[in-house]
Amino acid sequence: MKNVVISADGNRKVYSVPDVVADNLTAYCMEFCTNWLKNSPHAKKYRTREGFCFNEDDFIEYLNTYVFPNEKSVLVKKLGWIDFQSKLPAPYCDCPEFNF
């Protein structure tokens, strides 16, 4: 398991996720928001008339339920609001990042 930092235009959170997710974070996040949300019957609750309504916790739920049910991702730390031009605090400054 490796740490990643994810957010949805708000507070950043550190999650411990399977190594393959951390190593390919953008690909997993893009699969979630461009394919799974649009096409999976399990994603119906995230669809609205205006588009999609989800956050980083929903991505983690997707990983834990549909992609890696035997290797659960967990919240490590809530970092709060950090400007996207600012460096993340140690020890998270080298973690892969994604903002939905």
Solvent accessible surface area in square Angstrom, and as a share of the most:
residue,aa,sasa,rsa
1,M,100,0.45
2,K,87,0.37
3,N,52,0.26
4,V,0,0.00
5,V,1,0.01
6,I,1,0.00
7,S,1,0.01
8,A,31,0.24
9,D,105,0.55
10,G,23,0.22
11,N,85,0.44
12,R,6,0.02
13,K,28,0.12
14,V,0,0.00
15,Y,8,0.03
16,S,18,0.11
17,V,0,0.00
18,P,1,0.01
19,D,62,0.32
20,V,66,0.38
21,V,0,0.00
22,A,4,0.03
23,D,88,0.46
24,N,66,0.34
25,L,8,0.04
26,T,80,0.46
27,A,62,0.48
28,Y,47,0.18
29,C,0,0.00
30,M,83,0.37
31,E,75,0.34
32,F,0,0.00
33,C,26,0.16
34,T,63,0.37
35,N,62,0.32
36,W,30,0.11
37,L,0,0.00
38,K,115,0.49
39,N,101,0.52
40,S,13,0.08
41,P,109,0.68
42,H,106,0.47
43,A,0,0.00
44,K,150,0.64
45,K,137,0.58
46,Y,13,0.05
47,R,84,0.31
48,T,66,0.38
49,R,242,0.88
50,E,159,0.72
51,G,28,0.27
52,F,79,0.33
53,C,92,0.55
54,F,52,0.22
55,N,60,0.31
56,E,12,0.05
57,D,58,0.30
58,D,27,0.14
59,F,0,0.00
60,I,12,0.06
61,E,76,0.34
62,Y,14,0.05
63,L,0,0.00
64,N,24,0.12
65,T,69,0.40
66,Y,90,0.34
67,V,48,0.28
68,F,42,0.17
69,P,67,0.42
70,N,148,0.76
71,E,74,0.33
72,K,108,0.46
73,S,5,0.03
74,V,82,0.47
75,L,79,0.39
76,V,66,0.38
77,K,98,0.41
78,K,135,0.57
79,L,29,0.15
80,G,25,0.24
81,W,146,0.51
82,I,26,0.13
83,D,61,0.32
84,F,89,0.37
85,Q,161,0.72
86,S,56,0.36
87,K,162,0.69
88,L,11,0.05
89,P,62,0.39
90,A,84,0.65
91,P,106,0.66
92,Y,22,0.08
93,C,47,0.28
94,D,132,0.69
95,C,22,0.13
96,P,52,0.33
97,E,85,0.38
98,F,33,0.14
99,N,56,0.28
100,F,40,0.17
